């Protein structure tokens, strides 16, 4: 089992920045990839960014490319999402996800609100 706890959400004005963190615990040695999703009420959860734990390969949604950066700590237990040039349409609950061989795990989510 892997437990994930997100932090760093909040209210920010358009054009501002936030940094989200996701700390993993439990069987973290089994994690091979981590990422961030976001969800607006009434919409499906959408992928924001992913990063592999071993090689650090990253993948981003087109809507955040050039503005968001995903990174991880050396131990691979914590993943970050640096969000710059935030827009009102980035407002959502952001969820951390971790993949192991055969299973995936979600955090509880953290609210990000961008005011215009």
Steps between C-alpha positions, in 0.01 A plus 500: 500500500605856425359803675517843336449838664478817294569852623557847364164587350329829560369820350715701261443780252531440129863516393618377838674181604444207732704193584322177581666215687404135529669291765485126470525248783463127540632277222662788312780282365243343269406832335620533140314813396322793667281772364238766543142509379236766546123503509233765474154411637293337227804418288721197470832491678770603254871431485725797573850353514691182577858415587675167514678425824795324344594714200314820573322503165216748499174543314267800501151585385508751215306749711781529757814461288741785558323608820511196730801293600487161669798376700584245765740464788800268477332229704203505264256527788391857445382666183453869442301708254625853447220699342583838347296749298183357648171560323143491634445185292765326711255510791434141608567241764846359431563134575827315534525150355764231536539193282654174607512173309133408470347763726458873533425722795340842542539778750204688647550811289580864563296794377659757271298813429620767257314829511477731201 
